[in-house]
Amino acid sequence: MRIDSRTNIAVIGVGGIGSNLVGSIASALSTGALVESLGGVNLALIDSDLVEERNLLLGQRFSHKDLGKTKVAAVREAASGFESDLLVIEPMARDVRQPSDLPDSDITVVCVDNMGARGVVHGLRGPWLDLRCAGDAYLALDHTVDPSVIASLTQAQGEAQSCQLAGALESGLLQAGFLAAAAHGYQWLIAALRQRAGMDNAMLPVPRSSSVTFGALGRLPIDNEASTHV
């Protein structure tokens, strides 16, 4: 049930990045002065996938009892203990391929590795965040980044890919870029909500590409910054 007078957040994709992001952020959205000042939050979870056995091995926040459920239903069920008068969580088992697939949202986070969904989000007027990962590295782009940089990074990535590198399950070399991306998303959402509430010193985390093993790979240009080293 959406309550339109509240702040509306949409999270697209609740796999490796999204399930961990929602699992962490739900408690922060359930109570406290920040959420009260916003009149409460509607949190929409959007993903058409079902929970599969392999998802449990890839760090996605599911358990064996979730197998066969839609991912959005399973994530909502896990976070339901945090629902309150201030937080309503709404699962939406569908894909995002065009703007009409999205509910009206004040803040949007895309965590699904699909170019169509990313393109829809990149065209939004409100604050948005695009989280990606591969192996131990993650990339975080948001609405403050030059559109030409966003386009070049999106085109360069090509087809959808797993958060884990090829052969990770077979070799046991599982990596945590998805958790780093979720942590960035958590901090970005808190800052975006503080900005919406008009609080002082509410600065969004800097868009970045970073590796857990090798550290920061470079800072992406924001506004008029001219160069990048990724």
Contacts in CASP RR format, 6 or more apart in sequence:
PFRMAT RR
TARGET T0000
AUTHOR 0000-0000-0000
METHOD contacts of the structure
MODEL  1
MRIDSRTNIAVIGVGGIGSNLVGSIASALSTGALVESLGGVNLALIDSDL
VEERNLLLGQRFSHKDLGKTKVAAVREAASGFESDLLVIEPMARDVRQPS
DLPDSDITVVCVDNMGARGVVHGLRGPWLDLRCAGDAYLALDHTVDPSVI
ASLTQAQGEAQSCQLAGALESGLLQAGFLAAAAHGYQWLIAALRQRAGMD
NAMLPVPRSSSVTFGALGRLPIDNEASTHV
1 88 0 8 1.000
1 90 0 8 1.000
2 8 0 8 1.000
2 42 0 8 1.000
2 44 0 8 1.000
2 88 0 8 1.000
2 90 0 8 1.000
2 103 0 8 1.000
3 40 0 8 1.000
3 42 0 8 1.000
3 88 0 8 1.000
4 104 0 8 1.000
5 39 0 8 1.000
6 38 0 8 1.000
6 39 0 8 1.000
6 40 0 8 1.000
6 41 0 8 1.000
6 42 0 8 1.000
6 88 0 8 1.000
7 38 0 8 1.000
7 39 0 8 1.000
7 40 0 8 1.000
7 41 0 8 1.000
7 42 0 8 1.000
7 106 0 8 1.000
7 107 0 8 1.000
7 193 0 8 1.000
7 196 0 8 1.000
8 41 0 8 1.000
8 42 0 8 1.000
8 44 0 8 1.000
8 103 0 8 1.000
8 104 0 8 1.000
8 105 0 8 1.000
8 106 0 8 1.000
8 107 0 8 1.000
9 29 0 8 1.000
9 41 0 8 1.000
9 42 0 8 1.000
9 43 0 8 1.000
9 44 0 8 1.000
9 105 0 8 1.000
9 106 0 8 1.000
9 107 0 8 1.000
9 108 0 8 1.000
9 109 0 8 1.000
9 189 0 8 1.000
10 44 0 8 1.000
10 46 0 8 1.000
10 102 0 8 1.000
10 103 0 8 1.000
10 105 0 8 1.000
10 107 0 8 1.000
10 108 0 8 1.000
10 109 0 8 1.000
11 18 0 8 1.000
11 21 0 8 1.000
11 22 0 8 1.000
11 43 0 8 1.000
11 44 0 8 1.000
11 45 0 8 1.000
11 46 0 8 1.000
11 108 0 8 1.000
11 109 0 8 1.000
11 111 0 8 1.000
12 46 0 8 1.000
12 47 0 8 1.000
12 96 0 8 1.000
12 102 0 8 1.000
12 108 0 8 1.000
12 109 0 8 1.000
12 110 0 8 1.000
12 111 0 8 1.000
12 112 0 8 1.000
12 117 0 8 1.000
12 121 0 8 1.000
13 45 0 8 1.000
13 46 0 8 1.000
13 47 0 8 1.000
13 71 0 8 1.000
13 110 0 8 1.000
13 111 0 8 1.000
13 112 0 8 1.000
13 117 0 8 1.000
14 22 0 8 1.000
14 45 0 8 1.000
14 47 0 8 1.000
14 71 0 8 1.000
14 72 0 8 1.000
14 75 0 8 1.000
14 111 0 8 1.000
15 47 0 8 1.000
15 49 0 8 1.000
15 55 0 8 1.000
15 60 0 8 1.000
15 71 0 8 1.000
15 111 0 8 1.000
15 112 0 8 1.000
16 58 0 8 1.000
16 59 0 8 1.000
16 60 0 8 1.000
16 61 0 8 1.000
16 111 0 8 1.000
16 163 0 8 1.000
16 178 0 8 1.000
16 182 0 8 1.000
17 111 0 8 1.000
17 131 0 8 1.000
17 132 0 8 1.000
17 133 0 8 1.000
17 163 0 8 1.000
17 178 0 8 1.000
17 181 0 8 1.000
17 182 0 8 1.000
18 75 0 8 1.000
18 109 0 8 1.000
18 111 0 8 1.000
18 131 0 8 1.000
18 182 0 8 1.000
19 60 0 8 1.000
19 61 0 8 1.000
19 62 0 8 1.000
19 71 0 8 1.000
19 75 0 8 1.000
20 59 0 8 1.000
20 60 0 8 1.000
20 61 0 8 1.000
20 178 0 8 1.000
20 179 0 8 1.000
20 182 0 8 1.000
21 109 0 8 1.000
21 111 0 8 1.000
21 131 0 8 1.000
21 181 0 8 1.000
21 182 0 8 1.000
21 185 0 8 1.000
21 186 0 8 1.000
21 189 0 8 1.000
22 43 0 8 1.000
22 45 0 8 1.000
22 61 0 8 1.000
22 75 0 8 1.000
22 79 0 8 1.000
23 61 0 8 1.000
23 75 0 8 1.000
23 78 0 8 1.000
23 79 0 8 1.000
24 182 0 8 1.000
24 183 0 8 1.000
24 186 0 8 1.000
25 185 0 8 1.000
25 186 0 8 1.000
25 189 0 8 1.000
25 190 0 8 1.000
26 43 0 8 1.000
26 79 0 8 1.000
26 82 0 8 1.000
26 87 0 8 1.000
26 89 0 8 1.000
27 82 0 8 1.000
28 34 0 8 1.000
28 35 0 8 1.000
28 186 0 8 1.000
28 190 0 8 1.000
29 35 0 8 1.000
29 40 0 8 1.000
29 41 0 8 1.000
29 43 0 8 1.000
29 82 0 8 1.000
29 86 0 8 1.000
29 87 0 8 1.000
30 81 0 8 1.000
30 82 0 8 1.000
30 83 0 8 1.000
30 84 0 8 1.000
30 86 0 8 1.000
30 87 0 8 1.000
31 84 0 8 1.000
31 86 0 8 1.000
32 86 0 8 1.000
34 190 0 8 1.000
34 193 0 8 1.000
34 194 0 8 1.000
34 197 0 8 1.000
34 199 0 8 1.000
35 41 0 8 1.000
35 86 0 8 1.000
35 87 0 8 1.000
35 193 0 8 1.000
36 86 0 8 1.000
37 197 0 8 1.000
38 193 0 8 1.000
38 196 0 8 1.000
38 197 0 8 1.000
39 86 0 8 1.000
40 85 0 8 1.000
40 86 0 8 1.000
40 87 0 8 1.000
41 86 0 8 1.000
41 87 0 8 1.000
41 88 0 8 1.000
41 193 0 8 1.000
42 88 0 8 1.000
42 90 0 8 1.000
43 87 0 8 1.000
43 88 0 8 1.000
43 89 0 8 1.000
43 90 0 8 1.000
44 90 0 8 1.000
44 92 0 8 1.000
44 103 0 8 1.000
44 105 0 8 1.000
45 72 0 8 1.000
45 75 0 8 1.000
45 76 0 8 1.000
45 89 0 8 1.000
45 90 0 8 1.000
45 91 0 8 1.000
45 92 0 8 1.000
46 72 0 8 1.000
46 92 0 8 1.000
46 94 0 8 1.000
46 96 0 8 1.000
46 101 0 8 1.000
46 102 0 8 1.000
47 70 0 8 1.000
47 71 0 8 1.000
47 72 0 8 1.000
47 92 0 8 1.000
47 93 0 8 1.000
47 112 0 8 1.000
48 70 0 8 1.000
48 93 0 8 1.000
48 94 0 8 1.000
48 95 0 8 1.000
49 70 0 8 1.000
49 71 0 8 1.000
50 68 0 8 1.000
50 69 0 8 1.000
50 70 0 8 1.000
50 71 0 8 1.000
51 60 0 8 1.000
51 62 0 8 1.000
51 66 0 8 1.000
51 67 0 8 1.000
51 68 0 8 1.000
51 69 0 8 1.000
51 70 0 8 1.000
51 71 0 8 1.000
51 74 0 8 1.000
52 67 0 8 1.000
52 68 0 8 1.000
53 67 0 8 1.000
54 169 0 8 1.000
55 62 0 8 1.000
55 71 0 8 1.000
56 62 0 8 1.000
56 63 0 8 1.000
56 64 0 8 1.000
57 169 0 8 1.000
57 174 0 8 1.000
58 162 0 8 1.000
58 163 0 8 1.000
58 164 0 8 1.000
58 169 0 8 1.000
58 174 0 8 1.000
58 178 0 8 1.000
59 174 0 8 1.000
59 178 0 8 1.000
60 71 0 8 1.000
61 75 0 8 1.000
61 78 0 8 1.000
62 71 0 8 1.000
62 74 0 8 1.000
62 75 0 8 1.000
66 74 0 8 1.000
66 77 0 8 1.000
69 77 0 8 1.000
70 91 0 8 1.000
70 93 0 8 1.000
72 91 0 8 1.000
72 92 0 8 1.000
72 93 0 8 1.000
73 91 0 8 1.000
73 93 0 8 1.000
75 91 0 8 1.000
76 89 0 8 1.000
76 90 0 8 1.000
76 91 0 8 1.000
79 89 0 8 1.000
80 89 0 8 1.000
83 89 0 8 1.000
90 103 0 8 1.000
92 103 0 8 1.000
94 101 0 8 1.000
95 101 0 8 1.000
95 114 0 8 1.000
95 117 0 8 1.000
96 102 0 8 1.000
96 110 0 8 1.000
96 112 0 8 1.000
96 114 0 8 1.000
96 116 0 8 1.000
96 117 0 8 1.000
96 120 0 8 1.000
96 121 0 8 1.000
97 116 0 8 1.000
97 117 0 8 1.000
97 120 0 8 1.000
98 120 0 8 1.000
99 120 0 8 1.000
101 120 0 8 1.000
102 108 0 8 1.000
102 120 0 8 1.000
105 124 0 8 1.000
106 126 0 8 1.000
106 127 0 8 1.000
106 196 0 8 1.000
107 126 0 8 1.000
107 127 0 8 1.000
107 128 0 8 1.000
107 189 0 8 1.000
107 192 0 8 1.000
107 193 0 8 1.000
107 196 0 8 1.000
108 121 0 8 1.000
108 124 0 8 1.000
108 126 0 8 1.000
108 127 0 8 1.000
108 128 0 8 1.000
108 129 0 8 1.000
109 128 0 8 1.000
109 129 0 8 1.000
109 131 0 8 1.000
109 185 0 8 1.000
109 188 0 8 1.000
109 189 0 8 1.000
110 117 0 8 1.000
110 118 0 8 1.000
110 121 0 8 1.000
110 128 0 8 1.000
110 129 0 8 1.000
110 130 0 8 1.000
110 131 0 8 1.000
111 131 0 8 1.000
111 181 0 8 1.000
113 132 0 8 1.000
113 160 0 8 1.000
113 161 0 8 1.000
113 162 0 8 1.000
113 163 0 8 1.000
114 160 0 8 1.000
115 154 0 8 1.000
115 157 0 8 1.000
115 158 0 8 1.000
115 160 0 8 1.000
118 130 0 8 1.000
118 154 0 8 1.000
119 154 0 8 1.000
121 128 0 8 1.000
121 130 0 8 1.000
122 128 0 8 1.000
122 130 0 8 1.000
122 147 0 8 1.000
122 150 0 8 1.000
122 154 0 8 1.000
124 143 0 8 1.000
126 143 0 8 1.000
127 142 0 8 1.000
127 143 0 8 1.000
127 192 0 8 1.000
127 195 0 8 1.000
128 142 0 8 1.000
128 143 0 8 1.000
129 140 0 8 1.000
129 141 0 8 1.000
129 142 0 8 1.000
129 143 0 8 1.000
129 185 0 8 1.000
129 188 0 8 1.000
129 189 0 8 1.000
129 192 0 8 1.000
130 139 0 8 1.000
130 140 0 8 1.000
130 141 0 8 1.000
130 142 0 8 1.000
130 150 0 8 1.000
131 138 0 8 1.000
131 139 0 8 1.000
131 140 0 8 1.000
131 181 0 8 1.000
131 182 0 8 1.000
131 184 0 8 1.000
131 185 0 8 1.000
132 138 0 8 1.000
132 139 0 8 1.000
132 140 0 8 1.000
132 141 0 8 1.000
132 157 0 8 1.000
132 181 0 8 1.000
133 139 0 8 1.000
133 163 0 8 1.000
133 177 0 8 1.000
133 178 0 8 1.000
133 180 0 8 1.000
133 181 0 8 1.000
134 161 0 8 1.000
134 163 0 8 1.000
134 165 0 8 1.000
134 177 0 8 1.000
135 163 0 8 1.000
135 164 0 8 1.000
135 165 0 8 1.000
135 168 0 8 1.000
135 175 0 8 1.000
135 176 0 8 1.000
135 177 0 8 1.000
136 175 0 8 1.000
136 176 0 8 1.000
136 177 0 8 1.000
136 180 0 8 1.000
136 211 0 8 1.000
136 212 0 8 1.000
136 213 0 8 1.000
137 177 0 8 1.000
137 180 0 8 1.000
137 209 0 8 1.000
137 210 0 8 1.000
137 211 0 8 1.000
137 212 0 8 1.000
137 217 0 8 1.000
138 177 0 8 1.000
138 178 0 8 1.000
138 180 0 8 1.000
138 181 0 8 1.000
138 184 0 8 1.000
138 209 0 8 1.000
138 210 0 8 1.000
139 153 0 8 1.000
139 181 0 8 1.000
139 208 0 8 1.000
139 209 0 8 1.000
140 181 0 8 1.000
140 184 0 8 1.000
140 185 0 8 1.000
140 188 0 8 1.000
140 205 0 8 1.000
140 207 0 8 1.000
140 208 0 8 1.000
140 209 0 8 1.000
141 149 0 8 1.000
141 150 0 8 1.000
141 153 0 8 1.000
141 207 0 8 1.000
141 220 0 8 1.000
142 188 0 8 1.000
142 204 0 8 1.000
142 207 0 8 1.000
144 204 0 8 1.000
144 207 0 8 1.000
144 222 0 8 1.000
144 223 0 8 1.000
145 207 0 8 1.000
145 220 0 8 1.000
145 221 0 8 1.000
145 222 0 8 1.000
146 221 0 8 1.000
146 222 0 8 1.000
146 223 0 8 1.000
149 220 0 8 1.000
149 221 0 8 1.000
149 228 0 8 1.000
153 230 0 8 1.000
162 168 0 8 1.000
163 177 0 8 1.000
163 178 0 8 1.000
164 174 0 8 1.000
164 175 0 8 1.000
165 173 0 8 1.000
165 175 0 8 1.000
167 173 0 8 1.000
168 174 0 8 1.000
168 175 0 8 1.000
175 212 0 8 1.000
176 212 0 8 1.000
177 212 0 8 1.000
180 210 0 8 1.000
180 212 0 8 1.000
184 205 0 8 1.000
184 208 0 8 1.000
185 205 0 8 1.000
187 205 0 8 1.000
188 204 0 8 1.000
188 205 0 8 1.000
191 202 0 8 1.000
191 203 0 8 1.000
191 204 0 8 1.000
191 205 0 8 1.000
192 204 0 8 1.000
194 202 0 8 1.000
195 202 0 8 1.000
195 204 0 8 1.000
206 219 0 8 1.000
206 220 0 8 1.000
206 222 0 8 1.000
207 219 0 8 1.000
207 220 0 8 1.000
207 222 0 8 1.000
208 216 0 8 1.000
208 218 0 8 1.000
208 219 0 8 1.000
208 220 0 8 1.000
209 216 0 8 1.000
209 217 0 8 1.000
209 218 0 8 1.000
209 220 0 8 1.000
209 230 0 8 1.000
210 216 0 8 1.000
210 217 0 8 1.000
210 218 0 8 1.000
211 217 0 8 1.000
217 229 0 8 1.000
217 230 0 8 1.000
218 228 0 8 1.000
218 229 0 8 1.000
218 230 0 8 1.000
219 228 0 8 1.000
219 229 0 8 1.000
220 228 0 8 1.000
220 230 0 8 1.000
221 227 0 8 1.000
221 228 0 8 1.000
END
